[in-house]
Amino acid sequence: MEYLITILGVVLIVEGIPWFLSPSKIKKLFSQLLILPDKTLRFYGLSMMLTGLLVVYLVRG
């Protein structure tokens, strides 16, 4: 459980970096995401999940 919480903390740090460094660019990015179709966003989400799974598989192996 400690390992899982540590990973969650690292994810939050990595996710927070862009918000801290350039909040105006993140706002612009989110406004551009609103015009994308749901199908495209689902494809990007699935692609990121599969890439993450592949990375974990290769590292933990």
C-alpha distance matrix in Angstrom:
0.0 3.8 5.4 5.1 6.3 8.6 10.0 10.7 12.5 14.4 15.4 16.7 18.6 20.2 21.1 22.6 24.9 27.6 27.8 28.4 30.8 32.9 32.5 35.9 35.2 32.0 34.1 36.7 34.2 32.9 36.5 37.2 34.3 35.9 38.9 37.1 37.2 34.1 34.6 34.3 31.2 29.6 30.7 29.2 25.8 25.9 27.0 24.2 21.6 23.4 23.7 20.0 19.5 22.2 20.9 17.5 19.6 22.0 19.6 17.3 20.3
3.8 0.0 3.8 5.5 5.2 6.2 8.7 9.9 10.6 12.5 14.3 15.4 16.7 18.6 20.0 21.1 23.0 26.1 26.3 26.5 28.8 31.3 31.1 34.7 34.1 31.1 33.4 36.0 33.7 32.7 36.4 37.2 34.5 36.3 39.4 37.7 38.2 35.4 36.0 35.3 32.1 30.9 31.9 30.0 26.8 27.2 27.9 24.8 22.6 24.5 24.3 20.5 20.5 22.9 21.0 17.9 20.3 22.2 19.3 17.4 20.8
5.4 3.8 0.0 3.8 5.5 5.1 6.3 8.7 9.9 10.7 12.4 14.4 15.4 16.7 18.3 20.0 21.6 24.5 25.2 25.6 27.5 29.9 30.0 33.5 32.5 29.6 32.2 34.5 31.9 31.2 35.0 35.4 32.7 34.8 37.7 35.8 36.3 33.6 33.9 33.0 30.0 28.7 29.4 27.4 24.4 24.6 25.0 21.9 19.8 21.4 20.9 17.2 17.2 19.4 17.3 14.2 16.7 18.4 15.5 13.8 17.2
5.1 5.5 3.8 0.0 3.8 5.4 5.1 6.2 8.7 10.0 10.6 12.4 14.4 15.4 16.4 18.3 20.4 22.9 23.5 24.3 26.4 28.4 28.2 31.5 30.5 27.4 29.8 32.1 29.5 28.5 32.1 32.6 29.8 31.6 34.6 32.7 33.1 30.2 30.6 30.0 26.8 25.5 26.5 24.6 21.4 21.7 22.5 19.5 17.2 19.2 19.2 15.4 15.4 18.2 16.6 13.5 16.2 18.4 16.1 14.5 17.8
6.3 5.2 5.5 3.8 0.0 3.8 5.4 5.0 6.2 8.7 9.8 10.6 12.4 14.4 15.2 16.4 18.7 21.5 21.6 22.0 24.5 26.7 26.3 29.8 29.2 26.1 28.3 31.0 28.7 27.6 31.2 32.1 29.5 31.2 34.3 32.8 33.5 30.7 31.6 30.9 27.5 26.6 27.8 25.7 22.6 23.5 24.3 21.0 19.1 21.6 21.3 17.6 18.2 21.0 19.1 16.4 19.5 21.4 18.9 17.7 21.2
8.6 6.2 5.1 5.4 3.8 0.0 3.8 5.4 5.1 6.3 8.7 9.9 10.7 12.5 14.2 15.4 17.0 20.1 20.6 20.7 22.8 25.3 25.4 29.0 28.3 25.5 28.1 30.6 28.3 27.6 31.4 32.1 29.7 31.8 34.8 33.3 34.3 31.8 32.5 31.4 28.1 27.5 28.3 25.8 23.1 24.0 24.2 20.7 19.4 21.6 20.7 16.9 18.0 20.2 17.7 15.4 18.6 19.9 17.0 16.3 19.9
10.0 8.7 6.3 5.1 5.4 3.8 0.0 3.8 5.4 5.1 6.2 8.7 9.9 10.6 12.2 14.1 15.7 18.4 19.3 19.9 21.7 23.9 24.1 27.4 26.3 23.4 26.1 28.4 25.7 25.2 29.0 29.4 26.9 29.1 32.0 30.2 31.1 28.6 29.1 27.9 24.8 24.1 24.7 22.2 19.5 20.3 20.5 17.0 15.6 17.8 16.9 13.1 14.3 16.6 14.3 12.1 15.5 17.0 14.4 14.0 17.5
10.7 9.9 8.7 6.2 5.0 5.4 3.8 0.0 3.8 5.5 5.1 6.3 8.7 10.0 10.4 12.2 14.5 17.0 17.3 18.2 20.5 22.4 22.0 25.4 24.5 21.4 23.7 26.2 23.8 22.8 26.5 27.3 24.7 26.6 29.7 28.2 29.1 26.6 27.5 26.5 23.1 22.5 23.7 21.3 18.3 19.6 20.2 16.7 15.4 18.2 17.7 14.1 15.5 18.3 16.3 14.5 17.9 19.7 17.5 17.2 20.6
12.5 10.6 9.9 8.7 6.2 5.1 5.4 3.8 0.0 3.8 5.4 5.1 6.3 8.8 9.9 10.5 12.6 15.6 15.8 16.0 18.4 20.7 20.5 24.2 23.7 20.8 23.2 25.9 23.9 23.2 26.9 27.9 25.7 27.7 30.9 29.7 31.0 28.8 29.9 28.6 25.1 25.1 26.2 23.4 20.8 22.5 22.8 19.1 18.3 21.1 20.1 16.6 18.5 20.9 18.4 16.9 20.5 21.7 19.2 19.2 22.8
14.4 12.5 10.7 10.0 8.7 6.3 5.1 5.5 3.8 0.0 3.8 5.4 5.0 6.2 8.5 9.8 10.9 14.0 15.0 15.1 16.9 19.3 19.8 23.2 22.3 19.7 22.6 24.9 22.6 22.5 26.3 26.8 24.8 27.2 30.1 28.8 30.2 28.3 29.1 27.4 24.2 24.3 24.9 21.9 19.7 21.3 20.9 17.2 16.9 19.4 17.8 14.4 16.7 18.6 15.8 14.7 18.4 19.2 16.5 17.2 20.7
15.4 14.3 12.4 10.6 9.8 8.7 6.2 5.1 5.4 3.8 0.0 3.8 5.4 5.2 6.0 8.4 10.2 12.4 13.4 14.5 16.2 18.0 18.1 21.3 20.1 17.3 20.0 22.2 19.7 19.3 23.1 23.6 21.3 23.7 26.6 25.1 26.5 24.5 25.4 23.7 20.4 20.6 21.3 18.3 16.0 17.8 17.7 13.9 13.8 16.6 15.3 12.1 14.7 16.9 14.5 13.8 17.6 18.6 16.7 17.4 20.7
16.7 15.4 14.4 12.4 10.6 9.9 8.7 6.3 5.1 5.4 3.8 0.0 3.8 5.5 5.0 6.0 8.7 11.1 11.1 12.0 14.5 16.2 15.8 19.3 18.7 15.7 18.2 20.8 18.8 18.1 21.8 22.8 20.8 22.9 26.1 25.1 26.7 24.8 26.2 24.7 21.1 21.6 22.9 19.9 17.5 19.9 20.1 16.4 16.4 19.6 18.5 15.5 18.1 20.5 18.2 17.6 21.3 22.4 20.4 21.1 24.4
18.6 16.7 15.4 14.4 12.4 10.7 9.9 8.7 6.3 5.0 5.4 3.8 0.0 3.8 5.5 5.1 6.4 9.7 10.3 10.2 12.2 14.7 15.0 18.6 18.0 15.6 18.5 21.0 19.2 19.2 22.8 23.7 22.3 24.6 27.6 26.8 28.7 27.2 28.5 26.6 23.2 24.1 24.9 21.6 19.8 22.1 21.8 18.0 18.5 21.4 19.6 16.8 19.7 21.5 18.8 18.5 22.3 22.8 20.5 21.6 25.0
20.2 18.6 16.7 15.4 14.4 12.5 10.6 10.0 8.8 6.2 5.2 5.5 3.8 0.0 3.8 5.4 5.5 8.0 9.8 10.4 11.5 13.5 14.4 17.6 16.3 14.0 17.2 19.2 17.0 17.4 21.1 21.5 20.0 22.7 25.5 24.3 26.4 25.1 26.1 23.8 20.7 21.7 22.1 18.6 17.2 19.5 18.7 15.0 16.1 18.7 16.6 14.2 17.4 18.9 16.2 16.5 20.3 20.5 18.6 20.3 23.3
21.1 20.0 18.3 16.4 15.2 14.2 12.2 10.4 9.9 8.5 6.0 5.0 5.5 3.8 0.0 3.8 5.7 6.8 7.7 9.5 11.1 12.3 12.2 15.4 14.2 11.3 14.2 16.4 14.2 14.1 17.8 18.5 16.8 19.3 22.2 21.3 23.3 22.0 23.4 21.3 18.0 19.2 20.0 16.6 15.1 17.9 17.6 14.0 15.1 18.2 16.6 14.5 17.8 19.7 17.5 17.9 21.6 22.3 20.8 22.3 25.2
22.6 21.1 20.0 18.3 16.4 15.4 14.1 12.2 10.5 9.8 8.4 6.0 5.1 5.4 3.8 0.0 3.8 5.7 5.3 6.2 8.7 10.3 10.1 13.7 13.3 10.8 13.4 16.1 14.7 14.6 18.1 19.4 18.2 20.4 23.5 23.2 25.5 24.4 26.1 24.0 20.7 22.2 23.3 19.9 18.5 21.5 21.2 17.7 18.9 22.0 20.4 18.2 21.5 23.4 21.0 21.3 25.1 25.6 23.9 25.3 28.4
24.9 23.0 21.6 20.4 18.7 17.0 15.7 14.5 12.6 10.9 10.2 8.7 6.4 5.5 5.7 3.8 0.0 3.8 5.5 5.2 6.1 8.5 9.7 13.0 12.3 10.7 13.9 16.0 14.7 15.6 18.9 19.7 19.1 21.7 24.4 24.0 26.7 26.0 27.5 24.9 21.9 23.7 24.3 20.6 19.8 22.7 21.8 18.3 20.1 22.8 20.6 18.8 22.3 23.6 20.9 21.7 25.4 25.4 23.6 25.5 28.5
27.6 26.1 24.5 22.9 21.5 20.1 18.4 17.0 15.6 14.0 12.4 11.1 9.7 8.0 6.8 5.7 3.8 0.0 3.8 5.4 5.1 5.8 7.0 9.8 8.6 7.1 10.6 12.3 11.0 12.3 15.4 16.1 15.9 18.6 21.1 20.9 23.8 23.5 25.1 22.4 19.6 21.9 22.4 18.7 18.4 21.6 20.6 17.5 19.8 22.5 20.4 19.1 22.8 24.0 21.7 23.0 26.5 26.5 25.2 27.3 30.0
27.8 26.3 25.2 23.5 21.6 20.6 19.3 17.3 15.8 15.0 13.4 11.1 10.3 9.8 7.7 5.3 5.5 3.8 0.0 3.8 5.7 5.7 4.8 8.4 8.6 6.5 8.9 11.6 11.2 11.5 14.5 16.0 15.9 17.9 20.8 21.1 24.0 23.6 25.7 23.3 20.3 22.6 23.7 20.2 19.6 23.0 22.6 19.5 21.4 24.5 22.8 21.4 24.9 26.5 24.4 25.3 28.9 29.2 27.9 29.7 32.5
28.4 26.5 25.6 24.3 22.0 20.7 19.9 18.2 16.0 15.1 14.5 12.0 10.2 10.4 9.5 6.2 5.2 5.4 3.8 0.0 3.8 5.9 6.3 9.9 10.6 9.6 11.9 14.5 14.5 15.2 17.8 19.4 19.5 21.5 24.4 24.8 27.7 27.4 29.4 27.0 24.0 26.2 27.2 23.6 22.9 26.2 25.6 22.3 24.2 27.2 25.2 23.5 27.0 28.5 26.0 26.8 30.4 30.5 28.8 30.6 33.7
30.8 28.8 27.5 26.4 24.5 22.8 21.7 20.5 18.4 16.9 16.2 14.5 12.2 11.5 11.1 8.7 6.1 5.1 5.7 3.8 0.0 3.8 6.5 9.2 9.2 9.4 12.2 13.8 13.9 15.5 17.9 19.0 19.6 22.0 24.4 24.7 27.9 27.9 29.7 26.9 24.3 26.8 27.3 23.6 23.5 26.7 25.6 22.5 24.8 27.4 25.1 23.9 27.5 28.5 26.0 27.2 30.8 30.4 28.8 31.1 33.9
32.9 31.3 29.9 28.4 26.7 25.3 23.9 22.4 20.7 19.3 18.0 16.2 14.7 13.5 12.3 10.3 8.5 5.8 5.7 5.9 3.8 0.0 3.8 5.5 5.5 6.5 8.9 10.2 10.9 12.7 14.6 15.8 16.8 19.1 21.3 22.0 25.4 25.8 27.7 24.9 22.5 25.3 25.9 22.3 22.6 26.0 25.0 22.3 24.9 27.5 25.4 24.6 28.3 29.3 27.1 28.6 32.0 31.8 30.6 32.9 35.6
32.5 31.1 30.0 28.2 26.3 25.4 24.1 22.0 20.5 19.8 18.1 15.8 15.0 14.4 12.2 10.1 9.7 7.0 4.8 6.3 6.5 3.8 0.0 3.8 5.5 5.1 6.2 8.7 9.8 10.6 12.4 14.4 15.3 16.9 19.5 20.6 23.8 24.1 26.5 24.0 21.3 24.2 25.3 22.0 21.9 25.5 25.0 22.4 24.7 27.7 26.0 25.1 28.7 30.1 28.2 29.4 32.9 33.1 32.0 34.0 36.7
35.9 34.7 33.5 31.5 29.8 29.0 27.4 25.4 24.2 23.2 21.3 19.3 18.6 17.6 15.4 13.7 13.0 9.8 8.4 9.9 9.2 5.5 3.8 0.0 3.8 5.4 5.1 6.3 8.7 10.0 10.7 12.6 14.4 15.8 17.9 19.5 22.9 23.8 26.2 23.6 21.4 24.7 25.6 22.5 23.0 26.6 26.0 23.8 26.4 29.2 27.6 27.1 30.7 32.0 30.3 31.9 35.2 35.3 34.5 36.6 39.1
35.2 34.1 32.5 30.5 29.2 28.3 26.3 24.5 23.7 22.3 20.1 18.7 18.0 16.3 14.2 13.3 12.3 8.6 8.6 10.6 9.2 5.5 5.5 3.8 0.0 3.8 5.4 5.0 6.1 8.7 9.9 10.6 12.3 14.5 16.3 17.3 20.8 21.8 23.8 21.0 19.0 22.3 22.8 19.5 20.4 23.9 23.0 20.9 23.9 26.4 24.6 24.5 28.1 29.1 27.6 29.4 32.5 32.5 31.9 34.3 36.6
32.0 31.1 29.6 27.4 26.1 25.5 23.4 21.4 20.8 19.7 17.3 15.7 15.6 14.0 11.3 10.8 10.7 7.1 6.5 9.6 9.4 6.5 5.1 5.4 3.8 0.0 3.8 5.4 5.0 6.2 8.6 9.8 10.5 12.6 15.0 15.7 19.0 19.4 21.6 19.0 16.5 19.6 20.5 17.3 17.6 21.2 20.7 18.4 21.1 23.9 22.4 22.0 25.5 26.9 25.5 27.0 30.2 30.5 29.9 32.0 34.4
34.1 33.4 32.2 29.8 28.3 28.1 26.1 23.7 23.2 22.6 20.0 18.2 18.5 17.2 14.2 13.4 13.9 10.6 8.9 11.9 12.2 8.9 6.2 5.1 5.4 3.8 0.0 3.8 5.4 5.2 6.2 8.7 9.9 11.0 13.5 15.1 18.3 19.0 21.6 19.4 17.0 20.3 21.6 18.8 19.1 22.9 22.8 20.8 23.3 26.2 25.2 24.8 28.2 29.8 28.6 30.0 33.2 33.7 33.2 35.2 37.5
36.7 36.0 34.5 32.1 31.0 30.6 28.4 26.2 25.9 24.9 22.2 20.8 21.0 19.2 16.4 16.1 16.0 12.3 11.6 14.5 13.8 10.2 8.7 6.3 5.0 5.4 3.8 0.0 3.8 5.5 5.1 6.3 8.7 10.2 11.8 13.4 17.0 18.4 20.7 18.2 16.4 20.0 20.9 18.2 19.2 22.9 22.4 20.9 23.8 26.4 25.2 25.4 28.8 30.0 29.0 30.9 33.8 34.1 34.0 36.1 38.2
34.2 33.7 31.9 29.5 28.7 28.3 25.7 23.8 23.9 22.6 19.7 18.8 19.2 17.0 14.2 14.7 14.7 11.0 11.2 14.5 13.9 10.9 9.8 8.7 6.1 5.0 5.4 3.8 0.0 3.8 5.5 5.1 6.3 8.9 10.6 11.2 14.7 15.8 17.8 15.0 13.1 16.7 17.4 14.5 15.6 19.2 18.6 17.1 20.1 22.6 21.5 21.8 25.1 26.3 25.5 27.4 30.2 30.6 30.6 32.7 34.7
32.9 32.7 31.2 28.5 27.6 27.6 25.2 22.8 23.2 22.5 19.3 18.1 19.2 17.4 14.1 14.6 15.6 12.3 11.5 15.2 15.5 12.7 10.6 10.0 8.7 6.2 5.2 5.5 3.8 0.0 3.8 5.3 4.9 6.5 9.3 10.2 13.3 13.8 16.5 14.3 11.9 15.2 16.8 14.2 14.7 18.4 18.6 17.2 19.6 22.5 21.9 21.9 25.0 26.7 26.1 27.6 30.4 31.2 31.2 33.0 35.0
36.5 36.4 35.0 32.1 31.2 31.4 29.0 26.5 26.9 26.3 23.1 21.8 22.8 21.1 17.8 18.1 18.9 15.4 14.5 17.8 17.9 14.6 12.4 10.7 9.9 8.6 6.2 5.1 5.5 3.8 0.0 3.8 5.4 5.4 7.4 9.7 12.9 14.3 17.1 15.2 13.5 17.0 18.5 16.5 17.3 20.9 21.2 20.2 22.7 25.4 25.0 25.3 28.3 29.8 29.5 31.1 33.8 34.6 34.8 36.6 38.5
37.2 37.2 35.4 32.6 32.1 32.1 29.4 27.3 27.9 26.8 23.6 22.8 23.7 21.5 18.5 19.4 19.7 16.1 16.0 19.4 19.0 15.8 14.4 12.6 10.6 9.8 8.7 6.3 5.1 5.3 3.8 0.0 3.8 5.4 5.8 7.2 10.9 12.9 15.1 12.6 11.6 15.4 16.3 14.3 15.9 19.2 19.1 18.6 21.4 23.7 23.1 24.0 27.0 28.2 28.0 30.0 32.4 33.0 33.5 35.6 37.2
34.3 34.5 32.7 29.8 29.5 29.7 26.9 24.7 25.7 24.8 21.3 20.8 22.3 20.0 16.8 18.2 19.1 15.9 15.9 19.5 19.6 16.8 15.3 14.4 12.3 10.5 9.9 8.7 6.3 4.9 5.4 3.8 0.0 3.8 5.5 5.4 8.6 9.7 12.1 9.9 8.1 11.8 13.1 11.3 12.5 15.8 16.1 15.7 18.2 20.6 20.5 21.2 24.0 25.4 25.5 27.2 29.6 30.5 31.1 32.9 34.5
35.9 36.3 34.8 31.6 31.2 31.8 29.1 26.6 27.7 27.2 23.7 22.9 24.6 22.7 19.3 20.4 21.7 18.6 17.9 21.5 22.0 19.1 16.9 15.8 14.5 12.6 11.0 10.2 8.9 6.5 5.4 5.4 3.8 0.0 3.8 5.6 8.0 9.2 12.3 11.2 9.7 13.0 15.0 13.8 14.6 17.9 18.8 18.5 20.5 23.1 23.4 24.0 26.5 28.3 28.6 30.0 32.4 33.6 34.2 35.7 37.3
38.9 39.4 37.7 34.6 34.3 34.8 32.0 29.7 30.9 30.1 26.6 26.1 27.6 25.5 22.2 23.5 24.4 21.1 20.8 24.4 24.4 21.3 19.5 17.9 16.3 15.0 13.5 11.8 10.6 9.3 7.4 5.8 5.5 3.8 0.0 3.8 6.5 9.1 11.6 10.4 10.2 13.6 15.0 14.3 15.9 18.7 19.4 19.7 22.0 24.1 24.4 25.6 28.0 29.4 29.9 31.7 33.8 34.8 35.8 37.5 38.7
37.1 37.7 35.8 32.7 32.8 33.3 30.2 28.2 29.7 28.8 25.1 25.1 26.8 24.3 21.3 23.2 24.0 20.9 21.1 24.8 24.7 22.0 20.6 19.5 17.3 15.7 15.1 13.4 11.2 10.2 9.7 7.2 5.4 5.6 3.8 0.0 3.8 6.5 8.3 6.6 6.9 10.3 11.3 10.9 12.8 15.4 15.9 16.7 18.9 20.8 21.2 22.6 24.9 26.1 26.9 28.8 30.6 31.7 32.9 34.5 35.6
37.2 38.2 36.3 33.1 33.5 34.3 31.1 29.1 31.0 30.2 26.5 26.7 28.7 26.4 23.3 25.5 26.7 23.8 24.0 27.7 27.9 25.4 23.8 22.9 20.8 19.0 18.3 17.0 14.7 13.3 12.9 10.9 8.6 8.0 6.5 3.8 0.0 3.8 5.4 5.5 6.6 8.8 10.2 11.1 12.6 14.5 15.7 17.1 18.8 20.4 21.5 23.0 24.7 26.1 27.4 29.1 30.5 31.9 33.4 34.8 35.6
34.1 35.4 33.6 30.2 30.7 31.8 28.6 26.6 28.8 28.3 24.5 24.8 27.2 25.1 22.0 24.4 26.0 23.5 23.6 27.4 27.9 25.8 24.1 23.8 21.8 19.4 19.0 18.4 15.8 13.8 14.3 12.9 9.7 9.2 9.1 6.5 3.8 0.0 3.8 5.4 5.1 6.1 8.6 9.9 10.4 12.1 14.1 15.3 16.4 18.2 19.8 20.9 22.3 24.2 25.6 26.9 28.3 30.1 31.5 32.5 33.4
34.6 36.0 33.9 30.6 31.6 32.5 29.1 27.5 29.9 29.1 25.4 26.2 28.5 26.1 23.4 26.1 27.5 25.1 25.7 29.4 29.7 27.7 26.5 26.2 23.8 21.6 21.6 20.7 17.8 16.5 17.1 15.1 12.1 12.3 11.6 8.3 5.4 3.8 0.0 3.8 5.5 5.1 6.2 8.8 9.9 10.5 12.2 14.3 15.4 16.4 18.2 19.9 21.0 22.4 24.3 25.8 26.7 28.4 30.2 31.3 31.8
34.3 35.3 33.0 30.0 30.9 31.4 27.9 26.5 28.6 27.4 23.7 24.7 26.6 23.8 21.3 24.0 24.9 22.4 23.3 27.0 26.9 24.9 24.0 23.6 21.0 19.0 19.4 18.2 15.0 14.3 15.2 12.6 9.9 11.2 10.4 6.6 5.5 5.4 3.8 0.0 3.8 5.4 5.1 6.3 8.6 9.9 10.5 12.4 14.3 15.4 16.4 18.4 20.0 21.0 22.5 24.4 25.6 26.9 28.6 30.0 30.6
31.2 32.1 30.0 26.8 27.5 28.1 24.8 23.1 25.1 24.2 20.4 21.1 23.2 20.7 18.0 20.7 21.9 19.6 20.3 24.0 24.3 22.5 21.3 21.4 19.0 16.5 17.0 16.4 13.1 11.9 13.5 11.6 8.1 9.7 10.2 6.9 6.6 5.1 5.5 3.8 0.0 3.8 5.4 5.1 6.1 8.6 9.7 10.6 12.3 14.2 15.2 16.4 18.3 19.9 21.0 22.5 24.2 25.6 26.9 28.3 29.3
29.6 30.9 28.7 25.5 26.6 27.5 24.1 22.5 25.1 24.3 20.6 21.6 24.1 21.7 19.2 22.2 23.7 21.9 22.6 26.2 26.8 25.3 24.2 24.7 22.3 19.6 20.3 20.0 16.7 15.2 17.0 15.4 11.8 13.0 13.6 10.3 8.8 6.1 5.1 5.4 3.8 0.0 3.8 5.4 5.0 6.1 8.4 9.8 10.5 12.2 14.0 15.2 16.3 18.2 19.8 21.0 22.3 24.1 25.7 26.6 27.4
30.7 31.9 29.4 26.5 27.8 28.3 24.7 23.7 26.2 24.9 21.3 22.9 24.9 22.1 20.0 23.3 24.3 22.4 23.7 27.2 27.3 25.9 25.3 25.6 22.8 20.5 21.6 20.9 17.4 16.8 18.5 16.3 13.1 15.0 15.0 11.3 10.2 8.6 6.2 5.1 5.4 3.8 0.0 3.8 5.4 5.2 6.0 8.6 9.9 10.5 12.1 14.1 15.2 16.3 18.2 19.9 20.8 22.3 24.2 25.5 25.9
29.2 30.0 27.4 24.6 25.7 25.8 22.2 21.3 23.4 21.9 18.3 19.9 21.6 18.6 16.6 19.9 20.6 18.7 20.2 23.6 23.6 22.3 22.0 22.5 19.5 17.3 18.8 18.2 14.5 14.2 16.5 14.3 11.3 13.8 14.3 10.9 11.1 9.9 8.8 6.3 5.1 5.4 3.8 0.0 3.8 5.5 5.0 6.2 8.6 9.9 10.4 12.2 14.2 15.2 16.4 18.3 19.8 20.9 22.4 24.0 24.8
25.8 26.8 24.4 21.4 22.6 23.1 19.5 18.3 20.8 19.7 16.0 17.5 19.8 17.2 15.1 18.5 19.8 18.4 19.6 22.9 23.5 22.6 21.9 23.0 20.4 17.6 19.1 19.2 15.6 14.7 17.3 15.9 12.5 14.6 15.9 12.8 12.6 10.4 9.9 8.6 6.1 5.0 5.4 3.8 0.0 3.8 5.4 5.2 6.2 8.7 9.9 10.6 12.3 14.2 15.3 16.6 18.3 20.0 21.1 22.2 23.3
25.9 27.2 24.6 21.7 23.5 24.0 20.3 19.6 22.5 21.3 17.8 19.9 22.1 19.5 17.9 21.5 22.7 21.6 23.0 26.2 26.7 26.0 25.5 26.6 23.9 21.2 22.9 22.9 19.2 18.4 20.9 19.2 15.8 17.9 18.7 15.4 14.5 12.1 10.5 9.9 8.6 6.1 5.2 5.5 3.8 0.0 3.8 5.5 5.1 6.1 8.5 9.8 10.5 12.2 14.2 15.3 16.3 18.2 19.9 20.8 21.4
27.0 27.9 25.0 22.5 24.3 24.2 20.5 20.2 22.8 20.9 17.7 20.1 21.8 18.7 17.6 21.2 21.8 20.6 22.6 25.6 25.6 25.0 25.0 26.0 23.0 20.7 22.8 22.4 18.6 18.6 21.2 19.1 16.1 18.8 19.4 15.9 15.7 14.1 12.2 10.5 9.7 8.4 6.0 5.0 5.4 3.8 0.0 3.8 5.5 5.2 6.1 8.5 9.8 10.5 12.2 14.2 15.2 16.4 18.2 19.7 20.2
24.2 24.8 21.9 19.5 21.0 20.7 17.0 16.7 19.1 17.2 13.9 16.4 18.0 15.0 14.0 17.7 18.3 17.5 19.5 22.3 22.5 22.3 22.4 23.8 20.9 18.4 20.8 20.9 17.1 17.2 20.2 18.6 15.7 18.5 19.7 16.7 17.1 15.3 14.3 12.4 10.6 9.8 8.6 6.2 5.2 5.5 3.8 0.0 3.8 5.5 5.0 6.1 8.5 9.8 10.4 12.2 14.1 15.2 16.4 17.9 19.0
21.6 22.6 19.8 17.2 19.1 19.4 15.6 15.4 18.3 16.9 13.8 16.4 18.5 16.1 15.1 18.9 20.1 19.8 21.4 24.2 24.8 24.9 24.7 26.4 23.9 21.1 23.3 23.8 20.1 19.6 22.7 21.4 18.2 20.5 22.0 18.9 18.8 16.4 15.4 14.3 12.3 10.5 9.9 8.6 6.2 5.1 5.5 3.8 0.0 3.8 5.4 5.1 6.1 8.6 9.9 10.5 12.1 14.2 15.3 16.1 17.2
23.4 24.5 21.4 19.2 21.6 21.6 17.8 18.2 21.1 19.4 16.6 19.6 21.4 18.7 18.2 22.0 22.8 22.5 24.5 27.2 27.4 27.5 27.7 29.2 26.4 23.9 26.2 26.4 22.6 22.5 25.4 23.7 20.6 23.1 24.1 20.8 20.4 18.2 16.4 15.4 14.2 12.2 10.5 9.9 8.7 6.1 5.2 5.5 3.8 0.0 3.8 5.4 5.0 6.1 8.6 9.8 10.3 12.1 14.2 15.1 15.4
23.7 24.3 20.9 19.2 21.3 20.7 16.9 17.7 20.1 17.8 15.3 18.5 19.6 16.6 16.6 20.4 20.6 20.4 22.8 25.2 25.1 25.4 26.0 27.6 24.6 22.4 25.2 25.2 21.5 21.9 25.0 23.1 20.5 23.4 24.4 21.2 21.5 19.8 18.2 16.4 15.2 14.0 12.1 10.4 9.9 8.5 6.1 5.0 5.4 3.8 0.0 3.8 5.4 5.1 6.2 8.7 9.8 10.5 12.2 14.0 14.6
20.0 20.5 17.2 15.4 17.6 16.9 13.1 14.1 16.6 14.4 12.1 15.5 16.8 14.2 14.5 18.2 18.8 19.1 21.4 23.5 23.9 24.6 25.1 27.1 24.5 22.0 24.8 25.4 21.8 21.9 25.3 24.0 21.2 24.0 25.6 22.6 23.0 20.9 19.9 18.4 16.4 15.2 14.1 12.2 10.6 9.8 8.5 6.1 5.1 5.4 3.8 0.0 3.8 5.4 5.1 6.2 8.5 9.9 10.6 11.9 13.3
19.5 20.5 17.2 15.4 18.2 18.0 14.3 15.5 18.5 16.7 14.7 18.1 19.7 17.4 17.8 21.5 22.3 22.8 24.9 27.0 27.5 28.3 28.7 30.7 28.1 25.5 28.2 28.8 25.1 25.0 28.3 27.0 24.0 26.5 28.0 24.9 24.7 22.3 21.0 20.0 18.3 16.3 15.2 14.2 12.3 10.5 9.8 8.5 6.1 5.0 5.4 3.8 0.0 3.8 5.5 5.2 6.1 8.6 10.0 10.4 11.1
22.2 22.9 19.4 18.2 21.0 20.2 16.6 18.3 20.9 18.6 16.9 20.5 21.5 18.9 19.7 23.4 23.6 24.0 26.5 28.5 28.5 29.3 30.1 32.0 29.1 26.9 29.8 30.0 26.3 26.7 29.8 28.2 25.4 28.3 29.4 26.1 26.1 24.2 22.4 21.0 19.9 18.2 16.3 15.2 14.2 12.2 10.5 9.8 8.6 6.1 5.1 5.4 3.8 0.0 3.8 5.5 5.0 6.1 8.5 9.8 9.7
20.9 21.0 17.3 16.6 19.1 17.7 14.3 16.3 18.4 15.8 14.5 18.2 18.8 16.2 17.5 21.0 20.9 21.7 24.4 26.0 26.0 27.1 28.2 30.3 27.6 25.5 28.6 29.0 25.5 26.1 29.5 28.0 25.5 28.6 29.9 26.9 27.4 25.6 24.3 22.5 21.0 19.8 18.2 16.4 15.3 14.2 12.2 10.4 9.9 8.6 6.2 5.1 5.5 3.8 0.0 3.8 5.4 5.2 6.1 8.4 9.4
17.5 17.9 14.2 13.5 16.4 15.4 12.1 14.5 16.9 14.7 13.8 17.6 18.5 16.5 17.9 21.3 21.7 23.0 25.3 26.8 27.2 28.6 29.4 31.9 29.4 27.0 30.0 30.9 27.4 27.6 31.1 30.0 27.2 30.0 31.7 28.8 29.1 26.9 25.8 24.4 22.5 21.0 19.9 18.3 16.6 15.3 14.2 12.2 10.5 9.8 8.7 6.2 5.2 5.5 3.8 0.0 3.8 5.5 5.2 5.7 7.6
19.6 20.3 16.7 16.2 19.5 18.6 15.5 17.9 20.5 18.4 17.6 21.3 22.3 20.3 21.6 25.1 25.4 26.5 28.9 30.4 30.8 32.0 32.9 35.2 32.5 30.2 33.2 33.8 30.2 30.4 33.8 32.4 29.6 32.4 33.8 30.6 30.5 28.3 26.7 25.6 24.2 22.3 20.8 19.8 18.3 16.3 15.2 14.1 12.1 10.3 9.8 8.5 6.1 5.0 5.4 3.8 0.0 3.8 5.6 5.3 5.1
22.0 22.2 18.4 18.4 21.4 19.9 17.0 19.7 21.7 19.2 18.6 22.4 22.8 20.5 22.3 25.6 25.4 26.5 29.2 30.5 30.4 31.8 33.1 35.3 32.5 30.5 33.7 34.1 30.6 31.2 34.6 33.0 30.5 33.6 34.8 31.7 31.9 30.1 28.4 26.9 25.6 24.1 22.3 20.9 20.0 18.2 16.4 15.2 14.2 12.1 10.5 9.9 8.6 6.1 5.2 5.5 3.8 0.0 3.8 5.7 5.0
19.6 19.3 15.5 16.1 18.9 17.0 14.4 17.5 19.2 16.5 16.7 20.4 20.5 18.6 20.8 23.9 23.6 25.2 27.9 28.8 28.8 30.6 32.0 34.5 31.9 29.9 33.2 34.0 30.6 31.2 34.8 33.5 31.1 34.2 35.8 32.9 33.4 31.5 30.2 28.6 26.9 25.7 24.2 22.4 21.1 19.9 18.2 16.4 15.3 14.2 12.2 10.6 10.0 8.5 6.1 5.2 5.6 3.8 0.0 3.8 5.4
17.3 17.4 13.8 14.5 17.7 16.3 14.0 17.2 19.2 17.2 17.4 21.1 21.6 20.3 22.3 25.3 25.5 27.3 29.7 30.6 31.1 32.9 34.0 36.6 34.3 32.0 35.2 36.1 32.7 33.0 36.6 35.6 32.9 35.7 37.5 34.5 34.8 32.5 31.3 30.0 28.3 26.6 25.5 24.0 22.2 20.8 19.7 17.9 16.1 15.1 14.0 11.9 10.4 9.8 8.4 5.7 5.3 5.7 3.8 0.0 3.7
20.3 20.8 17.2 17.8 21.2 19.9 17.5 20.6 22.8 20.7 20.7 24.4 25.0 23.3 25.2 28.4 28.5 30.0 32.5 33.7 33.9 35.6 36.7 39.1 36.6 34.4 37.5 38.2 34.7 35.0 38.5 37.2 34.5 37.3 38.7 35.6 35.6 33.4 31.8 30.6 29.3 27.4 25.9 24.8 23.3 21.4 20.2 19.0 17.2 15.4 14.6 13.3 11.1 9.7 9.4 7.6 5.1 5.0 5.4 3.7 0.0
